[in-house]
Amino acid sequence: MNSTTEARIRRHKRIRKKVFGTPERPRLSVYKSLNNMYAQIVDDSQGKTIVAVSTLGKDFSSEKGHKGNVNAAKKVGELVAKRALEKGLKTVVLDRGGYPYHGRVKALADSARKAGLEF
């Protein structure tokens, strides 16, 4: 691993000391790679993933082009919010995964808020 990845992992561990998902308010976890975006809603008390969306899923199979950009992040945010609302989840806590809150992470969070999630 390079020093940038190690620094992100250190930041993520520091964030995870404070951010914990409960059944009433689960954790919206964000991960980004160079080519894809991933978001999942996790109940940490049970250790279960409630909702998971990524650009590798069926919803993005018809999409052409690069899936690691801001537009793809917006769509992932909308989808995760829609699926969470279907499961009856209204409020979550954001776990940005050690990434800075701008660019793709901010786009995903803003679109999830716009689609109805509260955090």
N, C-alpha and C positions, 0 to 999 in steps of 0.2 A: 504494500500500500504506500501511496505517496503521502507527503505531509499534509496536503490539502484535505484528503479523505480522512486522515487520522484526526485532524482538527475538527472536521464536521462531526465525526463520531464522538469526540470529547464533548462538543457542544450539545449533541443530541442526548448524551448521558446526563449532562447537567440539567437539561430541560426536563427529562423524564423523571428526575427526582421530585419535581414539583407538579407535573402534569399526570393525572391519573384518571382513567375513564371509569365511571360508575354506571350502573344500569339506568339511572335517571339521566345522566349526562355523560355519554361515552366519548371516547377520544377519536378525533378525526386525524388520522396519521397520513402524512404526505411523504412520498418518496419520488425522486426524479432521477432518471438516468439520462444519458445524452440523447437517446432515441425515443424514450417513452416516459409517461407519467403514471403514477399509481396513487390511489387514495383508498383508505379503508377506515371503517368505523369500528372501533374495538371496545368491548366491555372488559376492562382489565381485572375486575373482581372475579369474573368467571374465566377469563383468558380466552374469550370467544370473539371471532370476527363476525360482526352483524351484517355489514355491507362492504363489498369490495368492488372497485371499478378501476380499470386500467385501459390504456390505449391498445393493449393487446387483445381485449375482449371482442365479442361478437358485434358490439355496437360500433366498433371502429373498423370492421373488416372491409366495409365499402369505401372508407376514406382513402384518398390517394395522397401521396407525398409524405413528408416528414411528420412524425407524431410526437416529437419532443419540443414543441413550440408553444407559445402563449395561447394560440387558438385551440390547440388540443387540450391544454390545461383548463381552459374555460369550459369546454365540453365535459371534461371529467368532473369538474366541480358541479355542473348542472345535473349530471347523471347521479352523482353520489347523493346530492340533496334530494333529488326526486325519489330515489330508492329508500332513503332514510325516512322521508315523510310517509311513504307507503307502509313502512314498518312501524310507524307511529312515533318516530323520534323527531323532536322539534329542536332541542338544544344539544350542542356538542361542545367539546373543548378542543381547540386546534393544537396539534402537535406538528410543528413545521419541520421536524426531522433534522434539526441542526442547520438548516438552510437559512440564508437571510430572507426576510420577508419582503421580497420584491420580485419582479419578473413573473416566472411561471407559478411560484407558490402564491403570490399575491393574486394573480389572475384566477387560480383555482379557488382560493378563499372568497374572493369577491363574487364570483359566479355562484358559489354555493350559498352565500348570504342572499344574493338576489333571487335565488330559486326557493328560498324559504327557511333555510337553516339559520339558527341563532347561535352566535358565539362572539 
